Amino acid sequence: MRLAAPRSAGTGKKGCLMHDVTRAQTPRLPRDHSTAIVWVLCAAAFMAMLDVFVVNVAFTRIGESYRGSSLADLSWVLNGYAIVYAALLIPAGRFSDRFGRKAGFLGGLGMFTLASLACAVAPSLWALVAFRVVQAIGAAALTPASLGLLITVLPQARVPGAVKIWATTSSFSAAFGPVVGGALVEASWRWIFLINLPVGVVAGISALRLVPDLGKRVRARAPDLFGVALLVVVIGALSLGLVKSGEWSWTGGATLSVLAVAVVGLVVFVVRMVRHPDPVVSPALFRVPAFVWANTTVLAFCTAFGAWFLSIAMWLENAAHFTTVETGLAIVPGPIMVPIFAAVSQRLIERMPVGVVVGAGNLLFAGGVALVLATAATPVHYATEVLPGWMISGVGIGLALPSMIASAAVDLPPEQSATGSAVVNTARQLGYVLGVAVLVALVGSLSVASDRLLTAFQHGWWFIAIVAAVSAATALGITPRAGRS
């Protein structure tokens, strides 16, 4: 007589039912979208920063489309964006912290994308300037919100690396802007704005689906609106004074008046910040040493970088007589060094303080400038006189920039992440504006003999090298809590 084998608890109809119940009761782990989130947020920030630089190469073609416009009028296509972008970064970051970073990001991205379409079809110069201002408002909203989201929605272990990717990709915008712009302008300058549409739509849909909304809806009064207005006036007046100093002269009454408004407004803003119960920028941020030193370093570094980048582009176009496309391609080798040495920087800061790594990067940056300063001559030989120093400076930028941005943001309390990142980006933008303004003032006219042109550029390169060396010294004060970023 054969005995039937006993059924295990997991077999048969009843066992299958029990297995199904157990499987149904087991919670399904959410998929990790961290990598996709990083690239979506970085792509949007890259696009916003790209428009700070890409219009430079289309400047002449835009003027040809709107005949009869003066150079001063055309300059507002650039300056209108730069001034509004810099002025609104901190208020936009503050409102994102208060009312939701995802909402701030999506709203800013939508505004930027629609304004890009409007820029592409602008019927007149002043319509283009107006749409560029709307673009800047959107860019100012999405930039700090994107970095704030990286800091708050990712696993803590991934935050430092993600912030460095964000800093590296956005720094590419300054370098690749002329390459992208030069290629698109060959078809039409309007394409430099139309290219933003597919990027904006894809990034917006992806962010809507992938990025969690962790913002807490706080039933508190809005941030100090008078303080917001003061800050916009301060940064707007400072940016205006800097970008118009070449036209008005540094000692002219208009320049001094605008800068005086900025100084007085800043004093009132600081008093307001200390006394108001809900200030635009919390004084607590400035009690984080890494934040203070990193912002100081970012301001000096970006002053040097903004002037350095523009000086090389101008030197190649006006002294070497490169075309726009040739200039863009000649600029590429420097930026290629950035991601490579950003990875090297990550390894180095595992073994030494981040301030030392950033300082070394900034010294290399200064050394690259000094090499071009020592070898530049007319006629220009790009391969021997420009390329070596340009690549060395790219190595330094790769070592320094991602780590200094990460050091500024990583120690901030989560509820201040978007505001803090906005302060960092405001320092960055003001550095670009200051660097360009000083370079233009030092170089003066480009319509001079080659020997005088070389002397003028050498004055600019001395300024850049000195400021880069100063940023190396201030970098030594960057000391996050754990001594690493």
Secondary structure, DSSP 8 states (H G I E B T S, - for coil): --------TTSHHHHHHHHHHHHHHS-------HHHHHHHHHHHHHHHHHHHHGGGGGHHHHHHHSTT--HHHHHHHHHHHHHHHHHHHHHHHHHHHHH-HHHHHHHHHHHHHHHHHHHHT-SSHHHHHHHHHHHHHHHHHHHHHHHHHHHHHS-GGGHHHHHHHHHHHHHHHHHHHHHHHHHHHTT-TTHHHHTHHHHHHHHHHHHHHHS--------S--S-HHHHHHHHHHHHHHHHHHHTHHHH-TTSHHHHHHHHHHHHHHHHHHHHHHH-SS-SS-GGGGG-HHHHHHHHHHHHHHHHHHHHHHHHHHHHHHTS---HHHHHHHHTHHHHHHHHHHHHHHHHTTTS-HHHHHHHHHHHHHHHHHHHHHH--SS--IIIIIHHHHHHHHHHHHHHHHHHHHHHHHTS-GGGHHHHHHHHHHHHHHHHHHHHHHHHHHH--SSS-HHHHHHHHHHHHHHHHHHHHHHHHHHTT---TTS--
